[in-house]
Amino acid sequence: MQGNSKATRGAYSEVLKKNLLFQGLVFFILGFLLGALILELAQIFYGDSTMIRRILGSRLPLMIYTPSKVFDLKYIKAISGAGALPVFDTEFLTREDILEKASLLSKEGLGFGLRLACFDKNIINELKQKNLLNLDLLVVPVDPEDDSFDLKTGLKDFGDTKILLEILDIGLNEVIGEIEPHALVVKGNEAGGRVSRYSSFILMQWYLKNSGLPVFVHGGVGQYTAAGMLAAGVAGFVMDSRMLLAEESPVSDRFRQVLANVDEGDSTQIRFGKNVIFRVFAKLGTKIVKDLKQEAIRLFQEKTGDIYPRIAEELTALDDPEAEFFQSLFYLGQDSLFAKDFVKNSNSLSQMVHGFFTRLGIHLDLVDQHDPVRENSEFAMDQNIQYPLIQGPMANISDNPAFASKVLKAGALPFFAVGSLPVDLADKMIRSGADKLDNFGAGLVGIEAFNPQVQNHLDMVKKHKVPYALFAGGVPSQVAELEKAGTKTYLHTPSVSMMKNALENGCTRFIFEGGEAGGHVGSLTSMVLWEAAIADLINTGRDLSGLFLVFAGGITTCYASFFISGLTSFLAAKGARIGLQVGTAYHFFK
């Protein structure tokens, strides 16, 4: 990860320009009628260049997928009318159904896309023969282990229809190069359906760094994370469940009630081995999902079959008016949490899309003046360091003053990994740090079951007057105890409920640590956690001027730095002090 210091801001600006300009954002800014603000943004970010790399045939760089097993022409027309590209998700349909409905769509005079659930050579050949002029694009999942996947000929010569590859893994450039697609759709673990073992945040960074193709993100796209994605350089977005509370949505009233009340723990995974993962809805008492999880484990261990046919057999259509969804199987991602926020101001699909892009423009307009990821930022000055960067404590790595000294000299705030060390070893480590460093922190574990020495560790921090501390698994009372003694203390908050409780109890320093981080983490991926936490802070109208917000989990490249700039500049404009935490990258620190 590299910060945006004065020495690097020029490079940052150029990368930001090139990624956003050449991957389609200018098209949305110049084409969408947002008035003087958007025109001003175009000048700020892109100057006078007219070299625009446009991928979608829609007005906006947004694809909206239809729900599984549901075909509703009114919804598809509403998506198109809102300026997005409707993509008919054909998973679970027969070949005949797919071709029939594709032909029906071709007669409507609107551009559309199709998503195939697998590489089906026969369907692809028949679609070629039909020559559907308004079939704007075809989304095809990449599975290099599928013997039927004809890389050299299957997706070639498709006329004006663009080919987008759905990517679930890193390191697929050789396969991608043989197909020569127009763009990539990276589908992270937080999306619904068949998903990656990697989050969208990790996939996005890898392909922005290692591929020259435009990247669309499926999974984790929210009101706030979207600005970060554009700042990092993505070409556009894929949305599904978060649009299903719109009045035009074809889902049943019973499903709407479920979606409007989804909480953080209502999305789970059915795993078939290491790499085959399906993300679905489930409460603790959803029996069908519990049974399928167990069956998937048995089938994989016994090598007697595949779990997908059982999923296809049991999956419930979201427009079924009689379905008891709490006891049904259906795809639903972690990012379904965002649906209620998308209808906060309007349940009109057109207004939801319009509001989404309006907010994107406003947030991006604040990056230049309020970028918090820079040298000598407000956060950095408060910590008495050069960059707004915390080194995450790591057992057996960040446990000596020589390492901590190098981190501090490089401009970040070092943390010693106290964890659950015996008191004598922990005291020796902290005492040595206090003797040799004037600025450092102690990384503590606050759960007594994991760390029986937690109170002794608190006393040790107070005794040595450690400037900073952070708690993994801590509680507000522990934070208050150290703050009272003069130690500025951060609380790891892997869930929104933990953040709410901590705010109510006077905490002001938070580390939002997503599931991509090392050590003990929560279930939410970084982008889902960050979006949900920011949404709660904004929706409650809280004064942000006294808050210190650190983002952690999966920050591995400069693209993550750019993402955080786009995500948080509007928070910095409201007075919040923004930092980043990086741990694993320091394994390569010399």
C-alpha positions as CSV (number, residue, x, y, z in Angstrom):
1,M,0.0,0.0,0.0
2,Q,1.3,3.4,-0.8
3,G,0.1,6.7,0.7
4,N,-0.7,9.8,-1.2
5,S,2.1,12.0,0.0
6,K,3.1,15.2,-1.8
7,A,5.7,13.1,-3.6
8,T,3.2,10.6,-4.8
9,R,0.1,12.7,-5.4
10,G,1.1,13.5,-8.9
11,A,1.4,9.8,-9.7
12,Y,-1.9,9.2,-7.9
13,S,-3.6,11.8,-10.0
14,E,-2.3,10.3,-13.2
15,V,-3.4,6.8,-12.3
16,L,-6.8,8.0,-11.2
17,K,-7.2,10.0,-14.4
18,K,-6.2,7.1,-16.7
19,N,-8.3,4.5,-14.9
20,L,-11.4,6.6,-14.7
21,L,-11.1,8.2,-18.1
22,F,-10.3,5.2,-20.2
23,Q,-12.7,2.8,-18.4
24,G,-15.9,4.7,-18.9
25,L,-16.6,7.0,-16.0
26,V,-16.4,10.1,-18.3
27,F,-19.3,8.7,-20.3
28,F,-21.5,8.6,-17.2
29,I,-20.4,12.0,-16.1
30,L,-20.9,13.7,-19.5
31,G,-24.0,11.8,-20.4
32,F,-25.9,11.9,-17.2
33,L,-27.7,15.2,-16.6
34,L,-26.5,16.2,-13.2
35,G,-26.0,19.9,-14.1
36,A,-23.1,22.1,-13.3
37,L,-21.7,19.9,-10.5
38,I,-21.1,17.0,-12.8
39,L,-19.7,19.3,-15.6
40,E,-17.3,20.7,-13.0
41,L,-16.3,17.2,-11.9
42,A,-15.5,16.4,-15.5
43,Q,-13.1,19.3,-15.7
44,I,-11.5,18.5,-12.3
45,F,-10.8,14.8,-13.2
46,Y,-10.5,14.6,-16.9
47,G,-9.7,17.9,-18.5
48,D,-10.5,18.2,-22.2
49,S,-9.6,14.7,-23.4
50,T,-12.3,13.0,-25.5
51,M,-10.7,9.5,-25.5
52,I,-13.5,7.6,-23.8
53,R,-13.5,3.8,-23.5
54,R,-17.2,2.9,-23.4
55,I,-18.2,-0.7,-22.6
56,L,-22.0,-0.8,-22.0
57,G,-24.6,0.4,-24.5
58,S,-26.6,2.0,-21.6
59,R,-26.3,5.6,-20.5
60,L,-24.7,4.6,-17.2
61,P,-21.9,2.2,-16.3
62,L,-24.3,0.0,-14.4
63,M,-25.7,-3.5,-15.0
64,I,-28.7,-4.7,-13.0
65,Y,-29.3,-8.4,-13.0
66,T,-32.8,-9.9,-12.9
67,P,-33.5,-12.3,-10.0
68,S,-33.0,-16.0,-10.5
69,K,-36.0,-17.9,-12.1
70,V,-37.8,-14.6,-12.7
71,F,-38.5,-13.1,-16.1
72,D,-40.5,-9.8,-15.9
73,L,-40.6,-7.6,-19.0
74,K,-41.8,-4.5,-17.0
75,Y,-38.8,-4.7,-14.6
76,I,-36.4,-5.1,-17.5
77,K,-37.9,-2.0,-19.2
78,A,-37.8,-0.1,-16.0
79,I,-34.0,-0.9,-15.7
80,S,-33.4,0.3,-19.2
81,G,-35.5,3.5,-18.6
82,A,-33.4,4.3,-15.5
83,G,-30.3,4.4,-17.6
84,A,-28.8,1.1,-16.6
85,L,-28.3,-2.0,-18.7
86,P,-30.8,-4.8,-17.9
87,V,-29.1,-8.2,-17.8
88,F,-31.3,-11.3,-17.8
89,D,-29.8,-13.8,-15.5
90,T,-30.6,-17.2,-17.1
91,E,-29.4,-19.5,-14.3
92,F,-31.7,-22.5,-13.6
93,L,-33.6,-22.0,-16.9
94,T,-33.7,-24.6,-19.7
95,R,-32.0,-23.9,-23.0
96,E,-35.4,-23.5,-24.7
97,D,-36.5,-21.0,-22.1
98,I,-33.3,-18.9,-22.5
99,L,-33.6,-18.7,-26.3
100,E,-37.3,-18.0,-26.2
101,K,-37.0,-15.1,-23.7
102,A,-33.9,-13.7,-25.5
103,S,-35.9,-13.6,-28.7
104,L,-38.7,-11.9,-26.9
105,L,-36.4,-9.2,-25.5
106,S,-34.9,-8.6,-28.9
107,K,-38.3,-7.4,-30.1
108,E,-38.6,-4.7,-27.4
109,G,-36.2,-2.2,-29.0
110,L,-34.0,-1.9,-25.9
111,G,-30.4,-3.0,-25.3
112,F,-30.0,-5.9,-22.9
113,G,-27.5,-8.4,-21.7
114,L,-27.6,-12.1,-20.9
115,R,-25.8,-13.9,-18.1
116,L,-25.1,-17.6,-18.6
117,A,-24.5,-19.7,-15.5
118,C,-21.9,-21.8,-17.3
119,F,-20.3,-22.1,-20.7
120,D,-22.9,-23.7,-22.9
121,K,-21.6,-24.1,-26.4
122,N,-25.0,-25.0,-27.9
123,I,-26.7,-21.9,-26.5
124,I,-23.9,-19.6,-27.5
125,N,-23.9,-21.0,-31.1
126,E,-27.7,-20.6,-31.3
127,L,-27.5,-17.0,-30.0
128,K,-24.9,-16.3,-32.7
129,Q,-27.2,-17.7,-35.4
130,K,-30.1,-15.6,-34.1
131,N,-28.0,-12.4,-34.5
132,L,-30.0,-10.5,-31.9
133,L,-29.0,-6.9,-32.8
134,N,-29.8,-5.4,-29.4
135,L,-28.1,-8.1,-27.4
136,D,-25.5,-5.7,-26.0
137,L,-23.4,-8.2,-24.1
138,L,-23.0,-11.7,-22.9
139,V,-21.7,-12.5,-19.4
140,V,-20.0,-15.9,-19.2
141,P,-18.4,-17.4,-16.0
142,V,-14.9,-18.6,-16.5
143,D,-14.2,-22.1,-15.2
144,P,-10.8,-23.3,-16.5
145,E,-11.4,-26.8,-15.0
146,D,-14.5,-27.3,-17.3
147,D,-13.4,-29.5,-20.2
148,S,-16.2,-28.2,-22.4
149,F,-14.9,-24.7,-22.2
150,D,-13.7,-24.1,-25.7
151,L,-11.4,-21.1,-25.2
152,K,-10.3,-20.6,-28.8
153,T,-13.6,-20.7,-30.6
154,G,-16.6,-20.7,-28.2
155,L,-16.8,-17.0,-27.7
156,K,-15.3,-15.7,-30.9
157,D,-17.1,-13.9,-33.8
158,F,-20.1,-12.7,-31.9
159,G,-20.8,-9.7,-34.1
160,D,-21.4,-6.5,-32.1
161,T,-22.3,-8.4,-28.9
162,K,-19.6,-7.8,-26.3
163,I,-18.2,-10.6,-24.2
164,L,-17.7,-10.1,-20.5
165,L,-16.1,-12.8,-18.4
166,E,-17.3,-13.4,-14.9
167,I,-14.2,-14.0,-12.8
168,L,-14.1,-15.8,-9.5
169,D,-10.3,-16.3,-9.0
170,I,-7.0,-14.4,-9.4
171,G,-4.3,-15.4,-11.8
172,L,-6.5,-16.2,-14.8
173,N,-4.7,-13.8,-17.3
174,E,-3.7,-16.7,-19.5
175,V,-7.2,-17.9,-19.9
176,I,-8.6,-14.4,-20.3
177,G,-6.0,-13.7,-23.0
178,E,-7.1,-16.6,-25.1
179,I,-10.7,-15.4,-25.1
180,E,-9.9,-11.7,-25.6
181,P,-13.1,-10.4,-23.9
182,H,-14.2,-6.8,-23.9
183,A,-14.2,-6.5,-20.1
184,L,-14.2,-8.5,-16.8
185,V,-16.9,-8.9,-14.1
186,V,-15.1,-9.7,-10.8
187,K,-17.7,-11.4,-8.6
188,G,-16.6,-11.4,-4.9
189,N,-17.5,-13.6,-2.0
190,E,-20.0,-11.0,-0.7
191,A,-22.3,-11.4,-3.8
192,G,-25.2,-13.9,-4.0
193,G,-25.0,-17.2,-5.9
194,R,-21.8,-18.9,-7.0
195,V,-19.1,-16.7,-5.6
196,S,-15.4,-16.5,-5.2
197,R,-13.4,-17.4,-2.1
198,Y,-11.9,-13.9,-2.5
199,S,-13.8,-10.7,-1.8
200,S,-14.6,-8.1,-4.4
201,F,-12.0,-5.9,-2.8
202,I,-9.2,-8.4,-3.4
203,L,-10.3,-9.4,-6.9
204,M,-10.7,-5.7,-7.9
205,Q,-7.2,-4.8,-6.9
206,W,-5.6,-7.9,-8.5
207,Y,-7.2,-7.2,-11.9
208,L,-6.7,-3.5,-11.8
209,K,-3.0,-4.1,-11.2
210,N,-2.5,-7.1,-13.5
211,S,-4.9,-6.7,-16.4
212,G,-5.5,-3.9,-18.9
213,L,-9.1,-4.8,-19.4
214,P,-12.0,-2.7,-17.9
215,V,-13.2,-4.2,-14.6
216,F,-16.8,-4.3,-13.4
217,V,-17.5,-5.2,-9.8
218,H,-20.2,-7.5,-8.6
219,G,-20.5,-7.7,-4.9
220,G,-20.1,-5.0,-2.3
221,V,-21.4,-2.1,-4.5
222,G,-23.1,0.4,-2.2
223,Q,-23.8,4.1,-2.1
224,Y,-20.3,4.8,-0.6
225,T,-18.1,1.9,-1.7
226,A,-19.0,2.7,-5.4
227,A,-17.2,6.1,-5.1
228,G,-14.1,4.2,-3.8
229,M,-14.3,1.7,-6.8
230,L,-14.4,4.5,-9.3
231,A,-11.5,6.3,-7.6
232,A,-9.6,3.0,-7.8
233,G,-10.3,2.8,-11.5
234,V,-13.2,0.3,-12.1
235,A,-15.3,0.7,-15.2
236,G,-18.7,0.1,-13.6
237,F,-20.9,-1.9,-11.4
238,V,-23.2,-4.9,-11.2
239,M,-26.2,-4.8,-8.9
240,D,-28.9,-7.3,-8.1
241,S,-30.6,-7.7,-4.7
242,R,-30.2,-4.1,-3.5
243,M,-32.6,-3.0,-6.3
244,L,-35.4,-5.4,-5.4
245,L,-37.2,-3.1,-3.0
246,A,-38.0,-0.8,-5.9
247,E,-41.7,-0.5,-6.7
248,E,-41.0,-1.9,-10.2
249,S,-39.4,-5.0,-8.8
250,P,-41.1,-8.3,-9.7
251,V,-40.6,-10.0,-6.3
252,S,-43.4,-11.1,-4.0
253,D,-44.5,-9.0,-1.0
254,R,-43.3,-11.8,1.4
255,F,-39.8,-11.5,-0.1
256,R,-39.9,-7.7,0.2
257,Q,-40.5,-8.1,3.9
258,V,-37.6,-10.4,4.3
259,L,-35.2,-8.2,2.3
260,A,-36.3,-5.0,4.2
261,N,-35.3,-6.7,7.4
262,V,-32.1,-8.5,6.5
263,D,-29.3,-8.1,9.1
264,E,-25.6,-8.8,9.2
265,G,-25.8,-12.5,9.8
266,D,-28.5,-13.5,7.3
267,S,-26.1,-14.5,4.4
268,T,-24.2,-17.7,4.6
269,Q,-22.2,-20.1,2.4
270,I,-22.7,-23.6,1.1
271,R,-19.2,-24.9,0.3
272,F,-18.4,-27.8,-1.9
273,G,-14.7,-28.2,-1.3
274,K,-12.3,-25.3,-1.3
275,N,-13.4,-23.3,-4.4
276,V,-17.0,-24.0,-5.1
277,I,-19.0,-21.7,-2.9
278,F,-22.7,-20.6,-3.1
279,R,-23.9,-17.7,-1.0
280,V,-27.5,-17.9,0.1
281,F,-29.9,-16.5,2.7
282,A,-30.3,-18.3,6.0
283,K,-31.4,-17.7,9.5
284,L,-30.3,-19.9,12.3
285,G,-33.4,-22.0,11.9
286,T,-33.4,-22.3,8.1
287,K,-33.4,-26.1,7.8
288,I,-33.0,-26.5,4.1
289,V,-29.7,-24.6,4.1
290,K,-28.4,-26.5,7.1
291,D,-29.2,-29.8,5.4
292,L,-27.5,-28.7,2.1
293,K,-24.4,-27.6,3.9
294,Q,-24.1,-31.1,5.5
295,E,-24.9,-32.8,2.2
296,A,-22.3,-30.7,0.4
297,I,-19.6,-31.9,2.9
298,R,-20.7,-35.5,2.5
299,L,-20.8,-35.5,-1.3
300,F,-17.4,-33.9,-1.5
301,Q,-15.8,-36.3,1.0
302,E,-17.3,-39.3,-0.6
303,K,-16.8,-38.0,-4.1
304,T,-20.3,-39.3,-5.0
305,G,-21.8,-36.3,-6.7
306,D,-22.1,-32.5,-6.9
307,I,-24.2,-30.2,-4.7
308,Y,-25.3,-27.9,-7.5
309,P,-28.2,-30.2,-8.8
310,R,-29.7,-30.2,-5.3
311,I,-29.4,-26.4,-5.1
312,A,-31.1,-26.1,-8.5
313,E,-33.9,-28.4,-7.4
314,E,-34.5,-26.5,-4.1
315,L,-34.1,-22.9,-5.2
316,T,-37.2,-20.8,-4.7
317,A,-38.2,-18.1,-7.2
318,L,-38.4,-14.7,-5.5
319,D,-41.8,-13.9,-7.2
320,D,-43.5,-16.9,-5.6
321,P,-46.4,-15.4,-3.6
322,E,-46.8,-18.4,-1.4
323,A,-43.2,-19.1,-0.4
324,E,-42.2,-19.0,3.2
325,F,-38.8,-17.4,2.6
326,F,-37.4,-18.0,6.1
327,Q,-37.5,-21.7,5.3
328,S,-36.6,-21.4,1.6
329,L,-33.4,-21.6,-0.4
330,F,-32.5,-18.6,-2.5
331,Y,-29.4,-16.6,-3.4
332,L,-28.7,-13.6,-1.3
333,G,-25.4,-11.8,-0.8
334,Q,-24.0,-10.0,2.2
335,D,-24.5,-6.8,0.3
336,S,-28.3,-7.3,0.4
337,L,-27.9,-5.2,3.6
338,F,-27.7,-2.2,1.3
339,A,-31.2,-2.6,-0.1
340,K,-33.0,-0.7,2.6
341,D,-30.6,2.3,2.1
342,F,-31.3,2.4,-1.6
343,V,-35.0,3.0,-1.0
344,K,-34.5,5.5,1.9
345,N,-35.4,8.5,-0.3
346,S,-37.5,6.9,-3.0
347,N,-38.7,3.4,-4.1
348,S,-38.8,4.5,-7.8
349,L,-36.1,2.5,-9.6
350,S,-35.3,5.5,-11.8
351,Q,-34.9,7.8,-8.8
352,M,-32.8,5.2,-7.0
353,V,-30.4,5.0,-9.9
354,H,-30.4,8.8,-10.3
355,G,-29.7,9.3,-6.6
356,F,-26.9,6.8,-6.6
357,F,-25.0,8.5,-9.4
358,T,-25.7,12.0,-8.0
359,R,-24.1,11.0,-4.7
360,L,-21.1,9.5,-6.6
361,G,-20.5,12.8,-8.3
362,I,-20.7,14.7,-5.0
363,H,-18.4,12.3,-3.2
364,L,-15.8,12.3,-6.0
365,D,-15.9,16.1,-6.2
366,L,-14.5,16.1,-2.6
367,V,-11.5,14.0,-3.2
368,D,-9.2,16.8,-4.4
369,Q,-9.8,19.1,-1.5
370,H,-10.4,16.6,1.3
371,D,-8.4,13.5,0.4
372,P,-7.5,12.0,3.8
373,V,-4.9,9.5,2.4
374,R,-2.0,11.9,2.2
375,E,1.1,13.0,4.0
376,N,0.5,15.0,7.2
377,S,-3.2,14.5,7.1
378,E,-5.3,15.4,10.1
379,F,-5.2,11.8,11.3
380,A,-1.4,11.6,10.8
381,M,-0.8,14.8,12.7
382,D,-2.9,13.5,15.6
383,Q,-0.8,10.3,15.8
384,N,2.4,12.4,15.4
385,I,3.4,10.4,12.3
386,Q,4.0,11.2,8.6
387,Y,1.2,9.2,6.9
388,P,-2.3,8.1,8.1
389,L,-1.2,4.6,8.5
390,I,-1.3,2.1,11.4
391,Q,0.9,-1.0,11.3
392,G,-1.4,-3.8,12.5
393,P,0.1,-5.9,15.4
394,M,1.2,-9.4,14.3
395,A,2.3,-12.1,16.6
396,N,6.0,-13.1,16.3
397,I,6.5,-10.2,13.7
398,S,5.8,-6.9,15.4
399,D,7.3,-7.9,18.8
400,N,10.6,-6.0,18.9
401,P,11.7,-2.4,19.0
402,A,14.0,-2.7,16.0
403,F,11.1,-3.5,13.7
404,A,8.9,-0.9,15.4
405,S,11.6,1.7,14.9
406,K,11.7,1.0,11.1
407,V,7.9,1.3,10.9
408,L,8.0,4.6,12.7
409,K,10.9,5.9,10.6
410,A,9.0,5.0,7.4
411,G,6.1,7.2,8.6
412,A,3.5,4.8,10.2
413,L,2.5,4.1,13.7
414,P,4.0,0.8,15.0
415,F,2.1,-1.5,17.3
416,F,3.6,-4.3,19.4
417,A,1.6,-7.5,19.4
418,V,0.8,-8.1,23.0
419,G,-2.1,-10.5,22.3
420,S,-2.3,-13.1,25.0
421,L,1.4,-13.2,25.9
422,P,2.4,-14.1,29.4
423,V,2.7,-11.0,31.5
424,D,6.5,-11.2,32.0
425,L,7.2,-11.4,28.2
426,A,4.6,-8.7,27.4
427,D,6.0,-6.4,30.0
428,K,9.6,-6.9,28.7
429,M,8.5,-6.2,25.2
430,I,6.6,-3.0,26.1
431,R,9.3,-1.8,28.5
432,S,11.9,-2.1,25.7
433,G,9.6,-0.3,23.3
434,A,9.0,2.5,25.8
435,D,12.8,2.9,26.4
436,K,13.6,3.2,22.7
437,L,10.6,4.7,21.0
438,D,8.6,7.9,21.8
439,N,5.6,6.8,19.7
440,F,4.1,3.4,19.5
441,G,1.0,1.3,20.4
442,A,0.1,-2.0,22.1
443,G,-2.2,-4.4,20.3
444,L,-4.4,-6.1,23.0
445,V,-6.9,-8.9,23.1
446,G,-9.8,-7.9,25.3
447,I,-11.7,-11.2,25.6
448,E,-10.8,-12.9,28.9
449,A,-11.6,-16.4,27.5
450,F,-8.8,-15.9,24.9
451,N,-6.6,-13.8,27.1
452,P,-6.7,-14.5,30.8
453,Q,-4.1,-11.9,31.4
454,V,-6.1,-9.0,29.9
455,Q,-6.3,-7.0,33.2
456,N,-2.6,-7.4,33.8
457,H,-2.0,-6.2,30.2
458,L,-4.1,-3.1,30.9
459,D,-2.1,-2.4,34.0
460,M,1.1,-2.8,32.1
461,V,0.0,-0.3,29.4
462,K,-0.9,2.2,32.1
463,K,2.4,1.6,33.9
464,H,4.6,2.2,30.9
465,K,2.4,5.1,29.7
466,V,2.0,3.6,26.2
467,P,0.8,6.4,23.9
468,Y,-1.7,4.2,21.8
469,A,-3.5,0.9,22.1
470,L,-6.0,-1.1,20.1
471,F,-8.3,-3.8,21.2
472,A,-9.4,-6.9,19.3
473,G,-12.4,-8.3,21.0
474,G,-12.5,-5.5,23.5
475,V,-15.4,-3.7,25.2
476,P,-16.0,0.0,25.7
477,S,-15.2,-0.1,29.4
478,Q,-11.7,-1.3,28.6
479,V,-11.3,1.5,26.1
480,A,-12.5,4.0,28.7
481,E,-10.1,2.7,31.3
482,L,-7.1,3.3,29.1
483,E,-8.3,6.6,27.7
484,K,-8.7,7.8,31.3
485,A,-5.0,6.9,31.9
486,G,-3.9,8.9,28.8
487,T,-3.6,6.1,26.2
488,K,-5.5,6.9,23.0
489,T,-7.3,3.6,22.3
490,Y,-8.9,2.1,19.2
491,L,-11.6,-0.6,19.2
492,H,-11.8,-3.2,16.5
493,T,-15.4,-3.2,15.3
494,P,-16.1,-6.0,12.8
495,S,-19.8,-5.4,12.9
496,V,-22.1,-2.4,12.9
497,S,-23.8,-3.5,16.1
498,M,-20.5,-3.4,17.9
499,M,-19.9,0.1,16.5
500,K,-23.3,1.3,17.7
501,N,-22.7,0.0,21.2
502,A,-19.3,1.5,21.4
503,L,-20.5,4.9,20.2
504,E,-23.3,4.9,22.8
505,N,-20.6,4.3,25.4
506,G,-18.3,7.1,24.4
507,C,-15.8,5.5,22.2
508,T,-14.4,7.7,19.4
509,R,-11.6,5.6,17.8
510,F,-12.6,2.7,15.6
511,I,-10.9,0.1,13.4
512,F,-13.3,-1.3,10.8
513,E,-11.6,-4.6,10.1
514,G,-13.1,-6.7,7.3
515,G,-12.9,-10.4,6.9
516,E,-9.9,-10.1,4.6
517,A,-7.7,-9.1,7.5
518,G,-5.5,-11.6,9.5
519,G,-6.2,-12.8,12.9
520,H,-9.6,-12.9,14.6
521,V,-12.1,-11.3,12.2
522,G,-15.8,-11.0,11.7
523,S,-17.9,-12.5,9.0
524,L,-18.4,-9.4,6.9
525,T,-16.0,-8.5,4.0
526,S,-14.3,-5.2,4.1
527,M,-16.6,-3.4,1.6
528,V,-19.8,-4.7,3.2
529,L,-18.6,-3.7,6.7
530,W,-17.3,-0.3,5.5
531,E,-20.5,0.5,3.6
532,A,-22.8,-0.6,6.4
533,A,-20.8,1.3,9.1
534,I,-20.7,4.5,7.0
535,A,-24.4,4.3,6.2
536,D,-25.2,4.0,9.9
537,L,-23.0,7.0,10.8
538,I,-24.6,9.1,8.1
539,N,-28.2,8.0,8.6
540,T,-28.1,8.8,12.3
541,G,-26.9,12.3,11.6
542,R,-24.0,11.9,14.0
543,D,-21.4,14.6,14.4
544,L,-18.2,13.1,12.8
545,S,-15.8,15.7,13.9
546,G,-14.5,13.8,16.9
547,L,-14.2,10.4,15.3
548,F,-11.1,8.6,14.2
549,L,-12.0,5.9,11.6
550,V,-9.4,3.4,10.5
551,F,-10.1,1.0,7.6
552,A,-8.5,-2.5,7.6
553,G,-8.6,-5.7,5.7
554,G,-7.3,-6.4,2.2
555,I,-5.4,-3.2,1.8
556,T,-2.5,-4.5,-0.4
557,T,-1.9,-2.2,-3.4
558,C,-2.0,1.5,-4.4
559,Y,-5.5,0.8,-5.8
560,A,-6.7,0.2,-2.2
561,S,-5.3,3.6,-1.2
562,F,-7.2,5.2,-4.1
563,F,-10.3,3.3,-3.1
564,I,-10.1,4.6,0.5
565,S,-9.7,8.2,-0.9
566,G,-12.9,7.9,-2.9
567,L,-14.7,6.1,-0.1
568,T,-13.9,8.5,2.7
569,S,-13.2,12.0,1.4
570,F,-16.7,13.1,2.1
571,L,-16.3,11.8,5.7
572,A,-13.1,13.8,6.0
573,A,-15.0,16.8,4.8
574,K,-17.4,16.3,7.7
575,G,-14.5,16.3,10.1
576,A,-13.7,12.6,10.6
577,R,-10.1,11.7,10.7
578,I,-9.3,8.8,8.4
579,G,-6.6,6.2,8.7
580,L,-5.6,2.8,7.2
581,Q,-4.3,-0.3,8.9
582,V,-1.9,-2.6,7.1
583,G,-0.5,-5.8,8.6
584,T,0.5,-8.6,6.2
585,A,2.3,-6.2,3.8
586,Y,4.9,-5.7,6.6
587,H,6.0,-9.3,6.3
588,F,7.9,-8.0,3.3
589,F,9.3,-5.0,5.1
590,K,13.2,-4.9,5.1
